[in-house]
């Protein structure tokens, strides 16, 4: 099984290109963090991923995502290779996105929305409050209490 799910922030603006067959492709980078405990301190170790998106999602990703925006990416890993005259055989592993969900645009963080920009989602929620919405209590979770 080849399945990848990432949630992180874009490290650069998406670059949209036209394919010879007329389709669209967007490429961008995403940074994720892994929390590890070193000497009784929790530290974030960043990991950087290259993402490729095709078709209509490539267009909307290029339109709504910017450097610093958060995004949830679902897809698969793919490694491609080519011959470089200067460096010989080159390899690049990328996440080929099958689904991209956009997070908050204002702060570059937050939970992903179910498509479209979160600004549109915020405007909809302010203009039509839900009467049947569940009011969940706030939880204080200490990361030191998590066993992993």
N, C-alpha and C positions, 0 to 999 in steps of 0.2 A: 504494500500500500504506500502510495506517495502522496501525502496530504500535509500541508503546512498552514498554520494559523498564526498570524503575527498581529500584535497590537503595539504600535509605536508612533513616533513622530517622523515626519519627512525631513530628510537632511538636505534636500535640494528641491527646487520647483520641478514639477513634471515636464518632461520634454516630449512634445507631441510631434510625430512624423507620419508622413503619408507612405504607405506601402505601394509597391508597383501594381498590385492588384486593385488599388483604390481604397483599401482598408486603412484604419488608423492604428497606430501603436504609440503608447506612452511609456516612458521609462522614468523611474525616480528611485531614490534611496530612502530606506526606512531604518531608524535606529531603535533598538529595543534594549531594555536593561535586564540584567540578571542580578538579583540580590544574593550576596553571600556574606557569611559572617567571618570576619578576619580579626583576630585578637580582641574578641568581645565587642566588636563594632560591626554594624551592618554597612556594607558598601555596595554601590551599584557598579556593575561591570557592563559597559556598553557593547553591543554587537551590531554590526552594520550589514544590511541586506539590500541587494539590488532587486528591484521589482519591475516586471514587464506586464503591461495590460493591453489587450487588443480590443478592437471594435468600438462599440458605443460607450463601453465603460472607460476606454482610453480617453475619449472626448470629454466625458463628464469628470473624470479624474483630473485632466489638465485644466478644466474650467474651474473646479471647486477647491482643489487641493493646492496648497502653497507650502513653501519651506516652513517648518514648525507646526503644521497642521497634524492632528492625530488621525490615524486611520486604522481600521481593522482589515487585514488582507487574508483571504482564504485562497489557496491555490496549490500548486505542486512545484517541486524542485526540478530544475532542468540545467544540465551542464552542457555548454557548447564549447567547441574548440576551433581554432584557426591557426594558420601558420603565419608568423611574423618574420620578415626578413632580418630584423635586428635581434629579436629575442627567441626565435624558434617557435615551437608549439606553445600556444597560449590557451588557457582554460578560464571560463567564467561560469560560476554557478549563480543562477537567478531564480527568483520566485515568479512563476508565471501565474498571475492572478486570475482566478475564475470569478471572484467576487470582491468588491471593494466597498467598505462602508466608511462614511466620512464622520469624523469626530467634530469637536468644537472648532470653529474657525477663529473666534475672537481671542482665545488664549492659547490655542495650539494643544489643548489637552481636554480630557473629559471622555465620557463614554461615547461610543460610536452611535450614530443614528441609523435608521433602517433605510438609508438611501437619501439622496438629495442633501442639501446643506442643513446644518443644525440651525442656522438662522431662520430658515423657513419653518422648521419644526418648532422653534421657540415662539415665532409669531403666531402659529396656529394654536399652540397651547395657551397663549395669553389671551387670544381673542375668543376662544371657546373652552372655558374651564369644564372639566369633567365632573359631573355630580357623583358618579359612581366610583371615583378614584379612591384607592386604598391609601390611608395615611399610615405609612410605616414608621416605626420609631427609629430614631438615629442610633447607630451602633458604634461604640468605641472599641476598635480592635487594635490591640497592641501587637506589632509585628514580632516582638520577642516571644509572644505566646504561641506562635505558629511553629509546629514541630519540624518543619522542613525549610 
